[in-house]
């Protein structure tokens, strides 16, 4: 691998120990040796308008039982851990908020935030018992900035519940469908989340193939 050929800086740990990881017909992918994040260089990322155009094609709603089942992989373990009538934030709720509905059905109070569909800055100025973010972190151009912001909103003893597919190794990455979505630009692994857990002095759990829960 050519070490940091373009002088790129990792958007998660700000490190410069970055190497080529993979390249395909559409983009190149870099890997940070400090935190293990795999990321797409900023000059190869979509514009906000083009990114939103992709999201506008999503058809997820609370009436979709399949989508509810998908989200339950995160809502179920979060519900098991938080107290009754807790206050939560669904960060990156998308055009058809559903996880928030599912948690409200269980008696929790939910706030929403999405840069395109629920741009309520006041939601990022409050404290929460838990924050959920499903299929969001892979879209973040500045994951350290966004995740630190969320972590600061969580009360002591609270939870950050994330859902994202995890990088396994370079060989698997080559044929990984997840990287082919043009809006996916930050790819986490177990090592990446362990880096964050150590940074935040957080307890971390990996549940199934794509659910990560950190406790403050």
PALOPA-701926 format. One line per 4 residues: number of its first residue (from 0); for each residue x negated, z negated, y of N, C-alpha, C, O. Coordinates in nm, 3 decimals, padded with zeros to 5 digits. Atoms other than C-alpha are relative to their C-alpha. Layout:
! PALOPA-701926
NUM) X:Z:Y:X:Z:Y:X:Z:Y:X:Z:Y; ...
***
This chain:
! PALOPA-701926
0) -00.084:00.000:-00.120:00.000:00.000:00.000:-00.087:00.000:00.125:-00.193:-00.063:00.129; 00.071:-00.005:-00.128:-00.112:00.076:00.352:00.047:-00.116:00.086:00.162:-00.119:00.129; -00.039:00.122:-00.069:-00.115:-00.258:00.533:00.029:00.026:00.147:-00.059:00.064:00.224; -00.046:-00.007:-00.139:00.085:-00.247:00.857:-00.053:00.122:00.073:-00.116:00.113:00.179
4) 00.046:-00.126:-00.056:00.013:00.116:00.927:00.047:00.021:00.143:-00.027:00.075:00.225; -00.055:-00.024:-00.133:00.239:00.119:01.235:-00.001:-00.121:00.091:00.058:-00.118:00.198; 00.003:00.120:-00.082:00.168:-00.230:01.365:00.134:-00.070:00.009:00.164:-00.135:00.110; -00.134:00.058:-00.002:00.519:-00.345:01.273:-00.004:-00.152:-00.013:-00.092:-00.208:-00.079
8) -00.013:00.145:00.008:00.626:-00.707:01.314:00.125:-00.034:-00.079:00.230:00.027:-00.059; -00.114:00.039:00.082:00.854:-00.876:01.063:00.110:-00.059:00.089:00.081:-00.148:00.170; -00.109:00.052:-00.082:01.198:-00.940:01.220:00.052:-00.136:-00.044:00.139:-00.193:00.021; -00.044:00.132:00.046:01.242:-01.259:01.019:-00.103:-00.108:00.033:-00.066:-00.212:00.089
12) 00.101:00.105:-00.022:00.913:-01.450:01.041:-00.098:00.034:00.113:-00.184:-00.046:00.148; 00.085:-00.047:-00.111:00.746:-01.249:01.322:-00.144:00.026:-00.044:-00.232:00.041:00.041; 00.134:-00.025:00.049:00.444:-01.192:01.099:-00.041:00.146:00.009:00.043:00.235:00.017; 00.054:-00.136:-00.005:00.220:-00.886:01.111:-00.060:00.044:-00.133:-00.117:00.152:-00.143
16) 00.051:-00.038:00.131:00.121:-00.889:00.744:00.109:00.080:-00.072:00.176:00.031:-00.163; -00.107:-00.088:00.045:00.351:-00.598:00.672:-00.060:00.123:-00.066:-00.155:00.183:-00.015; 00.052:-00.115:00.074:00.295:-00.322:00.418:00.111:00.097:-00.036:00.228:00.058:-00.042; -00.096:-00.098:00.050:00.466:-00.002:00.307:00.055:-00.048:-00.134:-00.019:-00.099:-00.218
20) -00.065:00.046:00.124:00.716:-00.080:00.030:00.061:00.116:-00.077:00.045:00.127:-00.198; -00.067:-00.113:00.063:00.915:00.237:-00.036:00.033:00.102:00.108:00.046:00.067:00.226; -00.044:-00.104:-00.092:01.005:00.567:00.125:00.089:00.097:-00.077:00.059:00.133:-00.191; -00.086:-00.100:00.062:01.290:00.805:00.048:00.026:00.112:00.101:-00.041:00.119:00.205
24) -00.022:-00.116:-00.088:01.431:01.119:00.208:00.063:-00.039:00.134:00.064:00.042:00.227; -00.067:00.042:-00.123:01.613:00.917:00.475:-00.080:-00.098:00.085:-00.080:-00.089:00.208; 00.064:00.108:-00.075:01.400:00.617:00.569:-00.123:-00.051:-00.074:-00.148:-00.017:-00.190; 00.109:00.074:00.063:01.093:00.410:00.502:00.036:-00.148:00.003:00.118:-00.192:00.084
28) -00.030:00.142:00.014:01.097:00.044:00.402:-00.133:-00.076:-00.003:-00.228:-00.037:-00.070; 00.121:00.081:-00.011:00.840:-00.223:00.485:00.023:-00.136:-00.062:00.137:-00.183:-00.072; -00.009:00.131:00.066:00.765:-00.554:00.315:-00.096:-00.098:00.067:-00.214:-00.069:00.086; 00.081:00.104:-00.061:00.641:-00.874:00.478:-00.059:-00.089:-00.108:00.014:-00.140:-00.194
32) 00.064:00.082:00.104:00.387:-01.063:00.270:00.017:-00.150:00.026:-00.011:-00.231:-00.061; -00.019:00.142:-00.032:00.469:-01.392:00.449:00.135:-00.050:-00.050:00.141:-00.153:-00.118; -00.134:00.046:00.038:00.846:-01.418:00.394:00.069:00.089:-00.102:00.179:00.059:-00.146; -00.049:-00.093:00.102:00.900:-01.126:00.152:00.118:00.086:00.043:00.175:00.158:-00.040
36) -00.109:-00.087:-00.046:01.166:-00.958:00.367:-00.041:00.146:-00.012:-00.154:00.183:00.020; 00.017:-00.145:-00.003:01.201:-00.585:00.310:00.090:00.052:00.111:00.208:00.017:00.118; -00.080:-00.042:-00.115:01.317:-00.407:00.624:-00.031:00.143:00.040:-00.137:00.198:00.011; 00.013:-00.136:-00.052:01.371:-00.068:00.785:-00.054:-00.008:00.142:-00.001:-00.086:00.222
40) 00.054:00.003:-00.137:01.162:-00.002:01.098:00.109:00.029:00.103:00.202:00.105:00.076; -00.105:-00.009:-00.101:01.364:-00.026:01.418:00.027:00.143:00.045:00.140:00.177:00.080; -00.020:-00.137:-00.047:01.307:00.339:01.509:00.072:00.088:-00.101:00.098:00.205:-00.075; -00.074:-00.075:00.102:01.484:00.444:01.188:00.139:-00.060:-00.023:00.208:-00.022:-00.118
44) -00.131:00.062:00.014:01.795:00.231:01.236:00.105:00.075:00.079:00.073:00.144:00.176; -00.111:-00.066:-00.069:02.137:00.360:01.343:00.020:-00.059:00.138:-00.015:-00.174:00.164; -00.042:00.051:-00.129:02.257:00.328:01.699:00.124:-00.087:-00.022:00.191:-00.072:-00.124; -00.122:00.082:00.014:02.534:00.069:01.755:00.126:00.084:-00.020:00.212:00.047:-00.099
48) -00.120:-00.084:00.012:02.791:00.348:01.793:00.010:00.060:-00.140:00.118:00.062:-00.199; -00.002:-00.058:00.134:02.691:00.515:01.466:00.022:-00.107:-00.106:00.087:-00.082:-00.208; -00.021:00.111:00.092:02.681:00.180:01.292:00.148:-00.038:-00.007:00.204:-00.053:-00.115; -00.142:00.037:-00.004:03.033:00.092:01.404:00.086:00.108:-00.065:00.186:00.077:-00.129
52) -00.076:-00.109:00.061:03.156:00.435:01.292:00.006:-00.015:-00.152:00.105:00.020:-00.215; 00.001:00.025:00.144:03.052:00.342:00.938:00.094:-00.116:-00.034:00.172:-00.108:-00.129; -00.084:00.117:00.026:03.222:00.003:00.958:00.149:00.033:00.016:00.233:-00.023:-00.054; -00.140:-00.036:-00.024:03.542:00.162:01.090:00.065:00.063:-00.123:00.188:00.070:-00.132
56) -00.053:-00.062:00.122:03.580:00.332:00.752:00.043:-00.103:-00.104:00.110:-00.070:-00.201; -00.035:00.105:00.096:03.619:-00.002:00.574:00.150:-00.027:00.004:00.211:-00.028:00.111; -00.145:00.019:00.010:03.970:-00.068:00.452:00.037:-00.134:-00.062:00.142:-00.146:-00.125; -00.025:00.130:00.062:03.948:-00.433:00.344:00.105:-00.079:00.078:00.099:-00.085:00.201
60) -00.105:00.081:-00.062:04.254:-00.652:00.412:00.032:-00.119:-00.091:-00.005:-00.118:-00.208; -00.038:00.115:00.082:04.394:-00.988:00.292:00.097:00.036:-00.113:00.113:-00.042:-00.207; -00.094:-00.043:00.104:04.648:-00.794:00.084:-00.069:00.061:-00.121:-00.004:00.088:-00.222; 00.076:-00.064:00.106:04.373:-00.647:-00.133:-00.048:-00.106:-00.099:-00.141:-00.181:-00.069
64) 00.034:00.103:00.099:04.353:-00.860:-00.447:-00.144:00.016:-00.051:-00.210:-00.083:-00.082; 00.136:-00.023:00.044:04.027:-00.698:-00.550:-00.101:-00.053:00.099:-00.204:-00.108:00.061; 00.089:00.050:-00.104:03.868:-00.785:-00.219:00.000:-00.153:00.001:-00.104:-00.215:00.021; -00.009:00.146:00.009:03.993:-01.142:-00.248:-00.085:-00.052:-00.117:-00.154:-00.153:-00.104
68) 00.079:00.043:00.116:03.836:-01.169:-00.592:-00.149:00.008:00.030:-00.226:-00.080:-00.008; 00.140:-00.017:-00.041:03.508:-01.039:-00.452:-00.043:-00.116:00.090:-00.149:-00.176:00.068; 00.034:00.107:-00.093:03.511:-01.294:-00.168:00.004:-00.138:-00.064:-00.064:-00.230:-00.018; -00.011:00.131:00.065:03.604:-01.577:-00.403:-00.132:-00.045:-00.060:-00.150:-00.164:-00.088
72) 00.132:00.038:00.050:03.247:-01.568:-00.532:-00.070:-00.091:00.100:-00.159:-00.168:00.062; 00.055:00.090:-00.101:03.161:-01.740:-00.204:00.099:-00.111:00.037:00.059:-00.227:00.052; -00.097:00.101:-00.042:03.484:-01.917:-00.110:00.015:-00.112:-00.103:00.033:-00.228:-00.066; -00.017:00.102:00.104:03.508:-02.098:-00.444:-00.108:-00.108:00.007:-00.075:-00.226:00.014
76) 00.102:00.105:-00.007:03.169:-02.274:-00.431:-00.003:-00.073:00.134:-00.035:-00.192:00.139; -00.006:00.068:-00.129:03.205:-02.347:-00.059:00.113:-00.103:-00.002:00.096:-00.216:00.044; -00.115:00.090:00.005:03.548:-02.500:-00.118:-00.030:-00.124:-00.084:00.020:-00.233:-00.055; 00.036:00.113:00.086:03.402:-02.720:-00.391:-00.090:-00.100:00.072:-00.097:-00.217:00.034
80) 00.101:00.083:-00.065:03.142:-02.857:-00.152:00.046:-00.064:00.131:-00.002:-00.171:00.167; -00.041:00.054:-00.130:03.319:-02.911:00.180:00.118:-00.096:-00.015:00.192:-00.091:-00.113; -00.110:00.095:00.000:03.563:-03.188:00.264:00.131:00.070:00.037:00.129:00.176:00.099; -00.130:-00.057:-00.039:03.937:-03.121:00.301:00.011:00.013:00.152:-00.041:-00.070:00.227
84) -00.027:-00.024:-00.142:04.043:-02.981:00.638:-00.129:00.009:00.082:-00.137:-00.043:00.193; 00.126:-00.022:-00.072:03.690:-02.883:00.736:00.016:00.115:00.099:00.112:00.192:00.094; -00.001:-00.105:-00.101:03.611:-02.655:01.027:-00.110:00.101:-00.033:-00.227:00.064:-00.051; 00.096:-00.102:00.038:03.443:-02.325:00.948:00.001:00.121:00.092:00.094:00.142:00.169
88) 00.013:-00.125:-00.075:03.325:-02.002:01.104:-00.032:00.111:-00.099:-00.121:00.097:-00.183; 00.034:-00.118:00.079:03.333:-01.663:00.935:-00.072:00.097:00.093:-00.011:00.159:00.180; 00.085:-00.081:-00.086:03.045:-01.473:01.093:-00.012:00.140:-00.059:-00.058:00.157:-00.172; 00.000:-00.137:00.049:03.075:-01.095:01.063:00.124:00.027:-00.082:00.116:00.082:-00.192
92) -00.125:-00.005:00.076:03.440:-01.100:00.959:00.051:00.142:-00.024:00.134:00.163:-00.112; -00.042:-00.138:00.020:03.484:-00.723:00.993:00.136:00.030:00.060:00.198:-00.057:00.121; -00.127:-00.042:-00.060:03.794:-00.528:01.094:00.124:-00.059:-00.067:00.232:-00.057:-00.009; -00.115:00.058:00.070:04.018:-00.696:00.836:-00.033:-00.137:-00.055:-00.050:-00.153:-00.176
96) 00.039:00.135:00.044:03.935:-01.070:00.825:00.083:-00.048:-00.119:00.206:-00.048:-00.116; -00.068:00.043:00.122:04.016:-01.201:00.480:-00.053:-00.134:-00.049:00.026:-00.220:-00.089; 00.055:00.127:00.045:03.777:-01.481:00.387:00.059:-00.115:00.081:00.090:-00.221:00.026; -00.057:00.106:-00.084:03.908:-01.682:00.682:00.142:-00.034:-00.042:00.181:-00.150:-00.041
100) -00.137:00.022:00.046:04.264:-01.637:00.556:-00.003:-00.082:-00.129:00.077:-00.174:-00.146; 00.009:00.071:00.128:04.162:-01.756:00.210:-00.036:-00.147:00.022:00.017:-00.234:-00.046; 00.038:00.139:-00.027:03.998:-02.069:00.353:00.111:-00.075:00.073:00.131:-00.194:00.050; -00.113:00.063:-00.069:04.293:-02.138:00.582:00.110:-00.035:-00.099:00.179:-00.136:-00.083
104) -00.100:00.028:00.104:04.520:-02.119:00.278:-00.034:-00.128:-00.076:00.053:-00.190:-00.138; 00.043:00.123:00.066:04.316:-02.410:00.142:-00.005:-00.118:00.097:-00.052:-00.226:00.063; -00.013:00.110:-00.096:04.374:-02.615:00.457:-00.112:-00.014:00.100:-00.113:-00.109:00.178; 00.111:00.009:-00.094:04.056:-02.545:00.650:00.033:00.074:00.130:00.116:00.165:00.131
108) -00.018:-00.065:-00.130:04.043:-02.447:01.016:-00.115:00.099:00.020:-00.232:00.062:00.007; 00.102:-00.104:-00.006:03.860:-02.118:01.073:-00.008:00.067:00.137:00.094:00.090:00.203; 00.026:-00.083:-00.117:03.705:-01.939:01.368:-00.065:00.129:-00.049:-00.119:00.135:-00.159; 00.053:-00.130:00.036:03.594:-01.576:01.366:-00.102:00.048:00.103:-00.092:00.019:00.222
112) 00.088:-00.071:-00.091:03.305:-01.383:01.508:-00.048:00.128:-00.067:-00.088:00.128:-00.183; 00.055:-00.127:00.044:03.207:-01.020:01.472:-00.036:00.078:00.127:00.046:00.089:00.218; 00.046:-00.065:-00.121:03.004:-00.825:01.725:00.087:00.120:00.038:00.095:00.156:00.156; -00.083:-00.117:-00.027:03.239:-00.526:01.690:00.150:-00.028:-00.001:00.225:00.035:00.073
116) -00.143:00.017:00.022:03.576:-00.665:01.584:00.056:-00.135:00.045:00.177:-00.151:00.056; -00.046:00.132:-00.044:03.593:-01.028:01.698:-00.109:-00.061:00.089:-00.167:-00.165:00.057; 00.109:00.041:-00.089:03.349:-01.062:01.986:00.046:-00.114:00.090:00.078:-00.096:00.208; -00.043:00.120:-00.071:03.439:-01.416:02.086:-00.122:-00.090:00.018:-00.150:-00.173:-00.069
120) 00.122:00.079:-00.020:03.123:-01.573:02.235:00.021:-00.150:-00.011:-00.069:-00.223:-00.050; -00.026:00.144:00.006:03.291:-01.912:02.254:-00.009:-00.053:-00.143:-00.034:-00.172:-00.163; 00.010:00.043:00.140:03.293:-01.921:01.874:-00.143:-00.038:-00.037:-00.165:-00.112:-00.133; 00.140:00.028:00.027:02.913:-01.936:01.885:-00.052:-00.114:00.086:-00.173:-00.132:00.100
124) 00.036:00.115:-00.084:02.917:-02.240:02.113:00.060:-00.129:-00.053:00.062:-00.230:00.017; -00.065:00.116:00.059:03.091:-02.482:01.878:-00.075:-00.044:-00.126:-00.164:00.025:-00.174; 00.061:00.054:00.120:02.993:-02.696:01.580:00.094:00.015:-00.117:00.216:00.007:-00.103; -00.081:-00.026:00.119:03.109:-02.633:01.225:-00.051:-00.080:-00.120:-00.168:-00.117:-00.129
128) 00.035:00.065:00.127:03.117:-02.803:00.887:-00.059:00.103:-00.097:-00.138:00.068:-00.186; 00.056:-00.107:00.083:03.041:-02.468:00.724:00.014:00.133:00.072:00.104:00.154:00.153; -00.005:-00.137:-00.050:02.967:-02.109:00.814:-00.016:00.093:-00.118:-00.103:00.073:-00.203; 00.009:-00.101:00.105:03.025:-01.813:00.586:-00.039:00.133:00.062:-00.006:00.162:00.177
132) 00.040:-00.132:-00.046:02.877:-01.467:00.616:-00.019:00.088:-00.124:-00.120:00.078:-00.193; 00.002:-00.081:00.122:02.954:-01.214:00.344:-00.038:00.144:00.031:00.022:00.209:00.116; 00.047:-00.138:-00.018:02.767:-00.885:00.323:-00.028:00.029:00.147:00.018:00.129:00.202; 00.032:-00.012:-00.143:02.630:-00.933:00.676:-00.151:00.001:00.024:-00.200:00.083:00.102
136) 00.141:00.016:-00.036:02.265:-01.037:00.671:-00.081:00.128:-00.022:-00.182:00.149:00.044; 00.072:-00.125:00.024:02.156:-00.700:00.533:00.016:00.099:00.116:-00.056:00.199:00.123; -00.023:-00.087:-00.116:02.289:-00.543:00.856:-00.076:-00.048:00.124:-00.075:00.021:00.226; 00.057:00.061:-00.120:02.092:-00.766:01.094:-00.136:00.058:00.037:-00.229:00.059:-00.043
140) 00.127:-00.053:-00.049:01.820:-00.606:01.304:-00.095:-00.113:00.038:-00.217:-00.097:00.030; 00.080:00.117:-00.037:01.701:-00.950:01.419:00.048:-00.121:-00.080:00.106:-00.214:-00.024; -00.056:00.107:00.085:01.780:-01.178:01.123:-00.045:-00.140:00.038:00.034:-00.234:00.027; 00.046:00.135:-00.037:01.566:-01.470:01.243:00.084:-00.052:00.117:00.131:-00.166:00.114
144) -00.077:00.040:-00.118:01.744:-01.480:01.579:00.143:-00.036:-00.037:00.195:-00.138:00.008; -00.140:00.023:00.034:02.092:-01.455:01.428:00.016:-00.119:-00.094:00.107:-00.200:-00.075; -00.013:00.109:00.096:02.037:-01.695:01.139:-00.036:-00.135:00.062:00.027:-00.237:00.031; 00.032:00.124:-00.071:01.870:-01.956:01.359:00.118:-00.043:00.087:00.148:-00.162:00.099
148) -00.116:00.029:-00.083:02.169:-01.931:01.591:00.112:-00.064:-00.084:00.174:-00.162:-00.041; -00.104:00.057:00.086:02.409:-01.997:01.303:-00.038:-00.138:-00.050:00.044:-00.229:-00.053; 00.047:00.128:00.054:02.198:-02.278:01.160:00.019:-00.112:00.102:00.050:-00.226:00.066; -00.013:00.099:-00.107:02.210:-02.457:01.495:00.145:-00.044:00.020:00.170:-00.150:00.077
152) -00.142:00.031:-00.018:02.592:-02.451:01.487:00.056:-00.089:-00.110:00.168:-00.137:-00.101; -00.047:00.076:00.115:02.616:-02.637:01.157:-00.031:-00.148:00.017:-00.144:-00.185:00.050; 00.020:00.145:-00.009:02.666:-03.012:01.159:-00.090:-00.048:-00.114:-00.095:00.016:-00.219; 00.079:00.057:00.109:02.426:-03.228:00.954:00.086:-00.021:-00.124:00.196:-00.075:-00.116
156) -00.075:00.009:00.124:02.538:-03.216:00.593:00.089:00.120:-00.025:00.152:00.131:-00.130; -00.084:-00.119:00.013:02.715:-02.885:00.652:-00.069:00.112:-00.077:-00.183:00.098:-00.120; 00.046:-00.108:00.088:02.673:-02.555:00.470:-00.001:00.136:00.069:00.084:00.166:00.153; 00.003:-00.141:-00.036:02.570:-02.199:00.538:00.011:00.078:-00.131:-00.079:00.073:-00.215
160) -00.024:-00.077:00.122:02.716:-01.972:00.269:-00.014:00.149:00.027:00.056:00.204:00.111; 00.029:-00.142:-00.021:02.583:-01.618:00.244:00.024:00.078:-00.128:00.009:00.027:-00.238; -00.010:-00.091:00.113:02.655:-01.323:00.021:-00.074:00.129:00.036:-00.043:00.194:00.135; 00.075:-00.123:-00.017:02.408:-01.036:-00.007:-00.072:00.031:-00.130:-00.109:-00.060:-00.203
164) 00.075:-00.039:00.119:02.243:-00.840:-00.285:-00.148:-00.029:00.023:-00.198:-00.014:00.135; 00.138:00.044:-00.012:01.888:-00.953:-00.356:-00.100:00.102:-00.056:-00.078:00.163:-00.160; 00.110:-00.084:00.048:01.569:-00.751:-00.388:-00.063:-00.067:-00.123:-00.088:-00.187:-00.123; 00.065:00.053:00.120:01.415:-00.792:-00.733:-00.148:00.035:-00.002:-00.233:-00.053:-00.008
168) 00.139:-00.045:00.000:01.098:-00.584:-00.730:-00.005:00.144:00.049:00.100:00.207:00.067; 00.015:-00.135:-00.053:00.960:-00.252:-00.607:00.057:00.105:-00.094:00.119:00.202:-00.049; -00.050:-00.099:00.096:01.047:-00.066:-00.925:00.153:00.009:00.006:00.209:00.119:00.010; -00.146:00.001:-00.007:01.413:-00.172:-00.910:00.049:00.055:00.134:00.153:00.120:00.141
172) -00.038:-00.043:-00.134:01.425:-00.101:-00.538:00.010:00.153:00.008:00.094:00.207:00.080; 00.005:-00.146:-00.005:01.343:00.265:-00.597:00.136:00.064:-00.029:00.174:00.161:00.037; -00.130:-00.058:00.039:01.680:00.333:-00.761:00.118:-00.089:00.038:00.228:-00.075:-00.016; -00.102:00.098:-00.039:01.877:00.056:-00.591:00.101:00.064:00.095:00.065:00.112:00.202
176) -00.104:-00.061:-00.084:02.210:00.181:-00.452:00.015:-00.071:00.134:00.054:-00.010:00.233; -00.024:00.083:-00.118:02.220:-00.101:-00.198:-00.080:00.048:00.121:-00.034:00.036:00.235; 00.085:-00.045:-00.110:01.937:00.046:00.009:00.051:00.130:00.061:00.009:00.167:00.170; -00.044:-00.132:-00.045:02.123:00.377:00.047:00.104:-00.006:00.111:00.130:00.096:00.175
180) -00.093:00.016:-00.111:02.379:00.241:00.291:-00.081:00.003:00.130:-00.169:-00.081:00.149; 00.082:-00.012:-00.122:02.244:00.350:00.633:00.011:-00.119:00.094:-00.071:-00.134:00.185; -00.013:00.119:-00.084:02.368:00.025:00.790:-00.075:-00.119:-00.058:-00.085:-00.223:00.007; 00.078:00.108:00.063:02.163:-00.188:00.548:-00.146:00.015:00.042:-00.211:00.115:00.010
184) 00.135:-00.011:-00.057:01.831:-00.261:00.718:-00.089:-00.122:-00.027:-00.210:-00.115:-00.005; 00.077:00.120:00.033:01.722:-00.612:00.609:00.036:-00.045:-00.140:00.151:-00.078:-00.169; -00.025:00.030:00.141:01.684:-00.689:00.241:-00.073:-00.128:-00.040:-00.196:-00.138:-00.030; 00.052:00.131:00.034:01.637:-01.046:00.123:-00.024:-00.012:-00.150:00.034:00.061:-00.230
188) 00.025:00.032:00.140:01.502:-01.182:-00.204:00.009:-00.151:-00.016:00.028:-00.224:00.082; 00.005:00.145:00.023:01.493:-01.525:-00.366:-00.114:-00.061:00.080:-00.098:-00.168:00.140; 00.115:00.052:-00.075:01.150:-01.572:-00.209:00.029:-00.008:00.149:-00.015:-00.101:00.216; -00.033:00.001:-00.143:01.286:-01.483:00.136:00.089:-00.118:00.034:00.065:-00.186:00.134
192) -00.089:00.113:-00.028:01.564:-01.738:00.117:-00.071:-00.134:-00.023:-00.043:-00.231:00.047; 00.078:00.123:00.018:01.325:-01.999:-00.019:-00.088:-00.025:00.122:-00.111:-00.140:00.160; 00.078:00.013:-00.124:01.109:-01.931:00.287:00.086:-00.064:00.109:00.041:-00.156:00.178; -00.090:00.057:-00.101:01.408:-02.004:00.512:00.034:-00.145:-00.030:00.036:-00.229:00.060
196) -00.035:00.136:00.039:01.502:-02.315:00.317:-00.114:-00.096:00.034:-00.090:-00.208:00.081; 00.115:00.085:-00.033:01.151:-02.453:00.359:-00.016:-00.014:00.151:-00.047:-00.122:00.201; 00.011:00.002:-00.145:01.147:-02.359:00.726:00.099:-00.097:00.061:00.067:-00.170:00.155; -00.108:00.084:-00.054:01.475:-02.542:00.787:00.009:-00.136:-00.067:00.090:-00.220:-00.028
200) -00.008:00.123:00.078:01.410:-02.825:00.541:00.141:-00.015:-00.058:00.202:-00.121:-00.052; -00.137:-00.005:00.053:01.736:-02.726:00.374:00.000:-00.001:-00.152:-00.096:00.043:-00.216; -00.022:-00.014:00.143:01.866:-02.764:00.022:00.061:00.138:-00.024:00.146:00.182:00.053; -00.048:-00.136:00.025:01.932:-02.423:-00.132:00.046:00.015:-00.144:-00.013:-00.041:-00.237
204) -00.054:-00.032:00.132:02.139:-02.300:-00.425:00.024:00.150:-00.008:00.073:00.211:00.087; -00.031:-00.140:00.028:02.158:-01.952:-00.575:00.109:00.001:-00.107:00.091:-00.054:-00.216; -00.114:00.000:00.090:02.493:-01.889:-00.739:00.031:00.145:-00.040:00.062:00.228:00.045; -00.021:-00.137:00.046:02.535:-01.580:-00.953:-00.110:00.091:00.055:-00.222:00.048:00.081
208) 00.100:-00.100:-00.041:02.359:-01.262:-00.841:-00.015:00.016:00.150:-00.115:00.071:00.196; 00.005:-00.035:-00.143:02.438:-01.259:-00.472:00.056:-00.104:00.096:00.085:-00.073:00.211; -00.051:00.106:-00.088:02.559:-01.593:-00.334:-00.110:-00.104:00.021:-00.172:-00.152:-00.074; 00.101:00.096:-00.038:02.325:-01.826:-00.149:00.064:-00.106:00.089:00.131:-00.073:00.187
212) -00.056:00.109:-00.080:02.426:-02.167:-00.012:-00.113:-00.094:00.042:-00.186:-00.147:-00.041; 00.099:00.092:-00.056:02.203:-02.371:00.216:00.072:-00.117:00.063:00.171:-00.100:00.135; -00.060:00.120:-00.057:02.286:-02.729:00.309:-00.095:-00.063:00.102:-00.215:-00.078:00.078; 00.080:00.054:-00.110:02.166:-02.881:00.634:-00.024:-00.149:-00.021:-00.090:-00.213:00.061
***
